[in-house]
Amino acid sequence: MGAPMGSTPMTPMTPSSSLGKRRSAGLVILLSIVTLGIWTLVWSYQNGDELQRNAGRGVGGIGYLLITLFIAPVTMFLMANEVEQRYRERGWEPPITTIWGLWFLLPLIGNLIWYLRIQRALNDYWTALGQTNDPGL
């Protein structure tokens, strides 16, 4: 375990409650489709909360829940920005940047690509910090 590919290596932290949970991107997408988008609210809340707990700042779970509920495309920019900042703070090259939020402009396939990329970036980030859970929900 270490820094994401192409980044400066870093000693992993011991897993703690401030680390987020790795999730299966495929399962997230499947549940989002089966629940007609309701799972995206849960997913946004969970990831927003984990990012805030890890860094001590950020939009947070409730913020992401409300933004996703009322103006969902904004979530795509904000979360990508938060993930990008977490990588940069550690001196790592981010695999996703704020501009990735523009995928919302491409119906359906754009959302799928965004979810796959953001979840992979989050999973890699948590893994580099020492998270070892099996990806699930």
Backbone hydrogen bonds, N-H to C=O, Kabsch-Sander energy under -0.5 kcal/mol:
donor,donor_aa,acceptor,acceptor_aa,energy
7,S,4,P,-1.3
8,T,91,G,-0.6
13,M,129,L,-0.6
19,L,16,S,-1.7
24,S,136,G,-2.6
25,A,23,R,-0.7
28,V,24,S,-2.3
29,I,25,A,-2.4
30,L,26,G,-2.6
31,L,27,L,-2.7
32,S,28,V,-2.1
33,I,29,I,-2.1
34,V,30,L,-2.8
35,T,31,L,-2.5
36,L,33,I,-1.4
37,G,32,S,-3.3
38,I,35,T,-1.4
40,T,37,G,-0.7
41,L,37,G,-0.6
41,L,38,I,-1.2
42,V,38,I,-1.2
43,W,39,W,-3.1
44,S,40,T,-2.4
45,Y,41,L,-2.3
46,Q,42,V,-2.9
47,N,43,W,-2.6
48,G,44,S,-2.4
49,D,45,Y,-2.5
50,E,46,Q,-2.3
51,L,47,N,-2.6
52,Q,48,G,-2.0
53,R,49,D,-2.7
54,N,50,E,-2.2
55,A,51,L,-2.0
56,G,52,Q,-2.8
63,G,59,V,-0.6
64,Y,60,G,-2.4
65,L,61,G,-2.5
66,L,62,I,-2.5
67,I,63,G,-2.6
68,T,64,Y,-2.9
69,L,65,L,-2.0
70,F,66,L,-2.3
71,I,67,I,-2.9
72,A,68,T,-0.5
74,V,71,I,-1.9
75,T,71,I,-0.6
75,T,72,A,-1.2
76,M,72,A,-0.9
77,F,73,P,-0.9
77,F,74,V,-0.5
78,L,74,V,-2.8
79,M,75,T,-2.7
80,A,76,M,-0.8
81,N,77,F,-2.2
82,E,78,L,-2.6
83,V,79,M,-2.7
84,E,80,A,-2.5
85,Q,81,N,-2.6
86,R,82,E,-2.2
87,Y,83,V,-2.1
88,R,84,E,-2.5
89,E,85,Q,-2.6
90,R,86,R,-0.8
90,R,87,Y,-0.9
91,G,88,R,-1.6
92,W,87,Y,-2.4
100,W,97,T,-2.1
101,G,98,T,-2.3
102,L,99,I,-2.0
103,W,100,W,-1.9
104,F,101,G,-1.7
105,L,102,L,-2.1
106,L,103,W,-1.7
109,I,107,P,-2.5
110,G,106,L,-1.6
111,N,106,L,-0.6
112,L,108,L,-2.3
113,I,109,I,-2.6
114,W,110,G,-2.4
115,Y,111,N,-2.8
116,L,112,L,-2.4
117,R,113,I,-2.4
118,I,114,W,-3.1
119,Q,115,Y,-2.2
120,R,116,L,-1.9
121,A,117,R,-2.4
122,L,118,I,-2.6
123,N,119,Q,-2.9
124,D,120,R,-2.7
125,Y,121,A,-2.1
126,W,122,L,-2.7
127,T,123,N,-2.4
128,A,124,D,-2.4
129,L,125,Y,-1.3
130,G,127,T,-1.5
131,Q,126,W,-2.8
136,G,22,R,-1.2
